[in-house]
Amino acid sequence: MSPTERIPTLILGGTGYVAGEVLRLVVGHPNFEIAGVMSDSQPGEPVAKAFPHLASVLGDLRFLSEDDVRSQLAQHPRSAVFSAAPHGVSAALIDRLLGAAEAAGTRPRMVDISADYRYGTAEAYAAVYKHAHGAPTRIKDFTCAVPEHLATAPTPHVAHPGCFATAILLASVPLLALDLVTPTLFVSGVTGSTGSGRKPVDGTHHPTRHSDLYSYNALVHRHIPEITACAAAATGITADFAFVPHSGPFARGIHATVQASLKGTTHGSSSDTATLLARLREFYAHSPFVRVLDSAPRLKDIVASNYAHLSITGNGRTVAVTCVIDNLTKGAAGGAVQWMNRLFDLPETAGLTAPAAGWT
């Protein structure tokens, strides 16, 4: 496509944090152009009312209804659609909109940031989320992967992994793919309060977790089956992930550390930290948003950016990989834009190279 072409872009689930982050990235993108933002709860209301930090670039943009979005999809021969609708809602909504577009003879590309299309079967989804999938026949049209672990999507649409899953996969897939470790991985992760969504919930609301740190859903977090499936797809190895998530006293970011036992063939000089760093750097040599550091990564260096910072340490028996990402950007909206760039044959980095603020 032409480097100056503008692609009409629609965002579903428009009042949540992830939708707001997609909106922030799209309004600064050289090729994607906002055609509308859908909100079932606030159609006709100013979008800037939900996202006042974006008021200077939104003008009088107002939330659309589902019927409005159908009309937009029918008008444009091709378009980009990001779904940040809630889990359990996104699947059926996407199915209805894609069906309407197909009937109109148009070809939108969809990136779903909810969990609804992350699993290969409706049964696998239902086993985790405890309700039936909203559009089982549409699952075949989606591929779920971290962009760094799949060069090209074999389907017309993509499901982005969850934020914890993204960080853990970035840290663990190299260990498995390079055959460095036994396939039992121990993971500790800390996430910011925006990962719990915009609606305050007891136990996840920021005033509750401010100046506090606690674990939740130890060893049973719902991202574990997703992580296992994505890691297996990327490496061919079905690993066991023992994951303990924590709620952190900050708004944005994920800090995840993966530990595993080095394989016997890896012991010795090939398992020292310098060698492991070199192998990790080589693995991500062609991944523009992954930086492998000599020292421990810090959240402040990546918040509000699409970058992931990793470090690796080995002691001859055990290896530890730490990954930090912004849960809203690299773990959701930024990764979704990265995929949409690829779906439209744009430079993968288009609209995503802004650095972190540094002092948040």
C-alpha positions in Angstrom: 0.0 0.0 0.0 1.0 3.6 -0.4 3.0 5.0 2.5 0.6 8.0 2.5 -2.7 6.0 2.3 -5.1 6.6 5.2 -6.9 3.5 6.5 -10.3 4.1 8.2 -10.0 2.8 11.7 -12.7 1.8 14.2 -12.4 1.0 17.9 -14.9 -1.2 19.7 -15.5 -1.2 23.5 -14.6 2.5 23.5 -14.7 3.7 27.1 -12.2 1.3 28.7 -8.5 1.9 29.4 -7.3 -0.3 26.5 -9.6 1.4 24.0 -8.3 4.7 25.2 -4.7 3.5 24.6 -5.6 2.3 21.1 -7.1 5.7 20.4 -4.0 7.5 21.7 -1.8 5.4 19.4 -4.1 5.6 16.3 -4.5 9.4 16.4 -0.7 9.7 16.1 -0.4 7.0 13.5 0.8 7.9 10.0 -1.7 5.6 8.2 -4.6 4.8 10.5 -7.3 7.4 10.7 -10.1 7.3 13.2 -13.5 6.6 11.6 -15.3 6.0 14.8 -15.2 4.7 18.4 -18.1 2.5 19.5 -19.7 2.5 23.0 -22.9 0.6 23.8 -23.3 2.6 27.0 -22.5 6.1 25.6 -23.5 6.5 22.0 -23.7 10.1 20.9 -21.5 11.3 23.9 -18.3 13.1 23.3 -15.3 10.7 23.2 -13.2 13.4 25.0 -15.5 13.1 28.0 -14.2 9.5 28.6 -10.6 10.5 27.6 -10.0 14.1 28.5 -6.2 13.7 28.1 -6.9 13.3 24.3 -9.3 16.2 24.0 -6.9 18.3 22.0 -6.8 15.8 19.2 -10.4 14.4 19.2 -12.4 17.6 18.4 -16.1 16.8 18.5 -15.7 13.1 17.9 -18.6 11.2 19.4 -19.2 7.6 20.3 -21.0 5.5 17.8 -23.6 2.8 18.2 -23.3 -0.7 16.7 -25.5 0.3 13.8 -23.2 3.3 13.1 -20.2 1.0 13.0 -22.0 -1.3 10.6 -22.6 1.7 8.3 -19.0 2.6 8.5 -17.8 -0.9 7.6 -20.2 -0.9 4.6 -18.8 2.4 3.3 -15.1 1.5 3.3 -13.8 -1.2 1.0 -11.2 -2.0 3.7 -10.7 -0.8 7.2 -8.9 -1.6 10.4 -11.0 -2.6 13.5 -9.7 -3.0 17.0 -11.9 -4.7 19.5 -11.4 -3.8 23.2 -14.9 -5.0 24.1 -15.1 -7.1 27.3 -14.5 -10.8 27.3 -17.7 -12.7 26.6 -19.0 -9.7 24.5 -16.3 -9.3 21.9 -16.8 -12.6 20.1 -20.4 -12.2 19.1 -20.0 -8.4 18.4 -17.1 -9.1 16.1 -19.0 -11.9 14.4 -22.0 -9.7 13.7 -19.8 -6.9 12.3 -17.7 -9.1 10.1 -20.9 -10.8 8.9 -22.4 -7.4 8.0 -19.1 -6.4 6.2 -19.1 -9.6 4.3 -22.7 -9.0 3.2 -21.7 -5.5 2.0 -18.7 -6.9 0.1 -16.1 -5.0 2.2 -13.0 -6.4 3.9 -12.1 -5.1 7.3 -9.1 -6.5 9.2 -9.7 -7.2 12.9 -7.4 -7.4 15.9 -9.2 -8.6 19.0 -7.6 -7.5 22.3 -10.1 -9.4 24.5 -9.7 -13.1 25.3 -12.5 -14.3 23.1 -10.4 -15.4 20.1 -7.2 -16.4 21.9 -8.1 -20.2 22.0 -8.1 -22.6 19.1 -11.4 -24.2 20.1 -14.7 -23.1 21.7 -14.2 -25.9 24.2 -10.8 -24.6 25.3 -12.2 -21.1 25.8 -15.2 -22.4 27.8 -13.0 -24.4 30.0 -11.2 -21.2 31.1 -14.0 -18.6 31.1 -16.8 -20.8 32.2 -19.3 -19.8 29.5 -19.9 -20.7 26.0 -18.0 -19.0 23.2 -20.1 -16.3 21.5 -19.1 -17.2 17.9 -17.5 -20.7 17.6 -17.6 -20.7 13.8 -15.5 -17.5 13.6 -12.6 -18.9 15.7 -10.9 -20.4 12.6 -10.4 -16.8 11.2 -8.2 -15.7 14.1 -4.6 -16.5 15.1 -3.3 -15.7 18.6 0.4 -14.9 19.0 2.8 -12.3 20.4 4.1 -10.4 17.2 7.7 -11.3 18.0 7.0 -15.1 17.9 5.1 -15.3 14.6 6.3 -13.6 11.4 3.0 -13.7 9.5 -0.5 -14.4 10.6 -2.0 -17.3 8.5 -5.5 -15.9 9.1 -7.2 -12.6 8.1 -7.6 -11.6 11.7 -5.5 -11.7 14.9 -6.2 -12.1 18.6 -3.6 -10.4 20.8 -2.5 -12.4 23.9 -3.2 -10.9 27.4 -0.9 -8.5 29.1 0.6 -11.0 31.6 0.8 -13.6 28.8 2.7 -11.2 26.6 5.4 -10.5 29.2 5.7 -14.1 30.2 5.9 -15.4 26.6 8.6 -12.8 25.7 10.7 -14.1 28.6 10.0 -17.8 28.3 9.7 -18.7 24.6 13.5 -18.1 24.0 14.4 -20.5 26.8 12.2 -23.2 25.3 13.0 -22.5 21.7 16.7 -22.6 22.3 16.4 -25.8 24.3 18.1 -24.3 27.3 15.7 -25.4 30.1 13.6 -28.2 31.3 10.0 -27.5 30.5 8.8 -26.5 34.0 8.9 -22.8 34.4 8.3 -20.8 37.6 6.9 -17.3 37.1 6.3 -14.4 39.4 4.6 -11.3 37.9 3.5 -8.0 39.2 0.9 -5.8 37.4 -0.4 -2.3 37.8 -3.9 -1.4 38.7 -5.0 -0.5 35.1 -4.8 -4.2 34.3 -8.0 -4.6 36.3 -10.0 -2.3 34.0 -11.7 1.0 34.5 -14.5 -0.1 36.8 -13.4 -0.1 40.5 -13.7 -3.6 42.0 -13.0 -4.4 45.6 -9.4 -5.8 45.9 -8.2 -4.3 42.6 -9.2 -0.7 42.9 -6.1 1.5 43.2 -6.8 3.0 46.6 -7.0 -0.5 48.0 -3.7 -1.6 46.5 -1.8 1.7 47.0 1.3 1.1 49.2 0.5 -2.6 49.2 1.6 -5.7 47.4 -0.2 -9.1 47.4 -0.6 -12.2 45.3 -3.8 -13.5 43.8 -5.0 -16.6 41.9 -1.7 -18.3 42.6 -1.1 -21.2 40.2 -4.7 -20.9 38.7 -4.6 -17.6 36.9 -6.7 -17.7 33.7 -3.8 -16.7 31.5 -1.9 -19.9 32.2 -3.7 -22.1 29.6 -3.2 -19.2 27.1 0.5 -18.9 27.9 0.9 -22.7 27.6 -0.9 -22.8 24.2 1.0 -19.8 22.7 4.4 -21.1 23.9 3.6 -24.5 22.4 2.6 -22.9 19.1 5.9 -20.9 19.1 8.3 -23.7 20.2 6.5 -27.1 19.7 7.0 -27.7 23.5 4.1 -28.1 25.9 5.6 -26.6 29.1 4.3 -26.4 32.6 4.0 -22.8 33.9 3.7 -22.3 37.6 2.6 -18.7 37.7 2.0 -16.5 40.8 0.6 -13.0 39.9 0.7 -10.0 42.2 -1.1 -6.7 42.3 1.3 -3.9 42.4 1.0 -0.4 43.9 1.3 1.5 40.6 -1.0 2.2 37.7 0.8 1.0 34.6 3.3 -1.8 33.9 4.1 -5.5 34.3 7.3 -6.9 35.9 7.6 -10.6 35.3 10.4 -13.0 36.2 10.6 -16.5 34.8 13.0 -19.1 36.4 13.8 -22.6 35.2 16.4 -25.3 35.6 19.1 -25.4 32.9 19.3 -28.6 30.9 22.3 -30.8 31.6 23.7 -30.1 28.2 23.6 -26.4 28.9 25.7 -26.6 32.1 29.2 -25.1 32.1 30.5 -22.2 30.0 27.4 -22.1 27.8 25.2 -21.3 30.9 27.1 -18.3 32.2 25.3 -15.0 32.1 27.4 -13.5 29.3 26.7 -16.4 27.0 23.0 -16.4 27.9 22.7 -12.7 27.2 24.3 -13.2 23.8 21.8 -16.0 22.9 18.8 -13.9 24.1 20.0 -10.9 22.0 20.4 -13.2 19.0 16.9 -14.6 19.4 15.4 -11.1 19.4 17.9 -9.5 16.9 15.1 -8.8 14.4 12.5 -7.7 17.0 12.5 -3.8 17.0 10.6 -3.5 20.3 12.6 -5.9 22.4 15.7 -4.7 24.1 18.0 -7.1 26.1 19.8 -5.3 28.9 22.9 -6.1 30.8 21.2 -4.9 34.0 17.8 -5.5 35.6 15.1 -3.7 33.7 12.9 -1.0 35.3 9.2 -0.2 34.7 9.8 3.5 34.4 11.9 2.9 31.3 9.0 1.4 29.3 5.8 2.8 30.7 3.5 4.2 27.9 5.8 2.8 25.2 5.6 -0.4 23.1 9.0 -1.6 24.2 9.8 -4.6 26.2 13.0 -4.7 28.2 14.5 -8.1 29.2 17.5 -9.3 31.2 18.8 -12.8 31.8 21.0 -14.4 34.5 22.4 -17.9 34.9 24.4 -19.6 37.7 25.1 -22.9 36.0 22.0 -24.6 37.3 19.2 -22.1 37.1 18.3 -19.3 34.7 16.2 -16.3 35.4 14.7 -14.0 32.7 13.0 -10.7 33.7 10.7 -8.8 31.3 9.1 -5.4 31.9 6.3 -4.1 29.6 3.5 -1.6 29.8 0.3 -3.6 30.3 -1.8 -1.2 28.3 0.7 -0.6 25.4 3.0 -3.6 24.6 0.6 -5.9 26.5 -2.5 -4.8 24.7 -3.0 -1.7 22.5 0.6 -1.3 21.2 0.9 -5.0 20.4 -2.5 -4.8 18.6 -1.3 -1.9 16.5 1.9 -3.8 15.7 -0.2 -6.7 14.4 -2.5 -4.3 12.4 0.6 -2.7 10.8 1.6 -6.2 9.6 -1.9 -7.0 8.3 -1.8 -4.0 6.1 1.8 -4.5 5.0 3.0 -1.4 6.8 6.3 -1.0 8.6 5.9 -2.9 11.9 7.1 0.1 13.8 4.7 2.6 12.3 3.2 4.8 14.9 4.9 2.9 17.8 8.4 4.3 18.2 7.7 7.0 20.8 10.0 6.4 23.9 8.8 6.0 27.4 8.2 9.2 29.4 10.8 8.1 32.0 9.4 10.0 35.0 5.8 8.9 35.5 
